[in-house]
């Protein structure tokens, strides 16, 4: 792999997962799929920004307010894309009696229904309270690691599950994603959880299993996964890791 290809794929990972001002170009069809190897690095940058913000604001605002601000910043940095995935995915999963085609149609609907709104509120509440608990217990390092784990979950889903649609951006990701990209991403995660210490490795492994179980459940109903499902998996994995990190601290 040439240095130019590395830069393209790294830039694509940032452009796809964040709203950071990164210029990205697709030089080859394979660049999208091969950018998966850099997803956890994107999470690392987001985690560092959150940790720096927490350090800057600590003592200046109440811990509960700090937790809300950090969750808001995290959502802003990612453009709210993954939260949108939560709403769309749970609206589609909650459609009683709907067949695969109807569920996929609901995924494309920009309107939010009762199931999506409920899931969205619960995810945000869990994330705020889990962050608050971690900050109160002095586990600030988890701020850096939880975005890494969330994006790792998306890598696993893209590599291990088929894509539910015949067209769309996800087709390129699934067609060109390779197991070695998942291994490279996993290496970054391994270094992160070792740096966090304690039972972080167990929290990460449990989170991955939960994300895979969720993806399997969704794939059975959609005939595969979609970008919305990956976004929902990122949010669920982040919340699960935050909760498990506090439990293992």
PyMOL commands that set and color helices and strands:
alter all, ss='L'
color gray80, all
select helices_A, chain A and resi 3-17+30-57+63-77+81-93+100-108+114-136+142-160+169-176+179-196+200-222+227-247
alter helices_A, ss='H'
color red, helices_A
deselect
rebuild
show_as cartoon
